Amino acid sequence: MTALISALLLVVAGCAGGLGDEVVTVTNTVPAASGDDGASATTSSTAAGPRVAATPRFGSTDLAPNDPITVTVFAGTITELDMVADDGVPVAGELSADDASWTSTDRLAYDTEYTVTGTATGVGGVTTPISGTFSTVDPERYNRAVFNIPSGTTVGVAAPLIVVFDEPVQDKAAAQAAFTVETDKGAIEGSWGWLQDEDIQGTGTRQSIVHFRPAQYWPAYTQVHFEADLAGVDLGDTWGLEDLSSDFTIGRAQVVTADVSTFRMVVTVDGVVTENYPVSYGKESVPGRNTVSGIHVVTEKHPEFEMCNQQYDYCGLKEKWAVRINNNGEFIHENPNSIPYLGKQNVSHGCINMGPGDAQRYYDSALYGDPVEVSGTGVEMSEKDYIYDWAYTYEEWRALSAL
């Protein structure tokens, strides 16, 4: 007597099909035990292979290159998986601890199709092929960014980190999420602040600008690593073009104290007074000639710089040892014409005038990012000034963050 035993296994995919899940049913024929009359019997069974899902689903297009690809196997493990670009470049990835999922670790390229192939193995050795494609977005417009501090540079303790984009950034939170600031002294409390978009180049195109400043001055002698993983980031109506990175040093803590009522400029290094120069500040009795109060930041310096202020009828005036501390025309520089007034009277057009010798000595000591704390003038720094980061309280500055 021959007995035929049939078993039916019902597999329900459920709602997960929207993720690009794949269900494969494999039919096996299994020999059955012999009957009483010694005749052999067969058992026909239907076994389900493991289910495969991809996030985003297989066949997805216009993907952001920095979004990871994940392939997941249910009721089984991944025994083999490869992801390759259309130019033959493989994509690296990592398996989970249970071998049930694989996630890409390489960032993808723009305008590229990727093919995934592999095998999933389920209970009893039943296998399911893994196969699918993805393609990334081909942007109409890229947005290049630049960073202000080159690798290997040493800067002062008030130095802001500045990223400038070629065009306005609509999704500022997405851009800011790509920024990383690390130091050899651990986490430093600080915040990014987005300033008003400006036509910096005078070409009619406004550019987005974002600065990072710590809550207090940077700790002296700190190694800083900055990174911006912008390539592949959707910035709204533009896409990040390339990554940025820089490794630089915060140098000694040189701070200039400039109280205009004293006619002196005091320099401290690491908390110790190293210089006390006689100077002349802006002439307060003439509107517009005040030196502006607030924490200025050294931004550039020139052994000789041509000054021009048409409002006060001078242009083409060459001054030596010029250290710029504001974009409104304020410098610390040598001015031999001020020698009779140094340490006695404020007569300049807003700059901090010094005598020969003193001006060069200060010039030689100055670094980008050194703070110059001006006080006592009655005219405060404002958004009109280039680096006015330190005019804000830290809480006010944090409010400019996109995150």
Order of alpha helices (4+ residues) and beta strands (2+ residues): beta-beta-beta-beta-beta-beta-beta-beta-beta-beta-beta-beta-beta-beta-alpha-beta-beta-beta-beta-beta-beta-beta-beta-beta-beta-beta-beta-beta-beta-alpha-beta-alpha
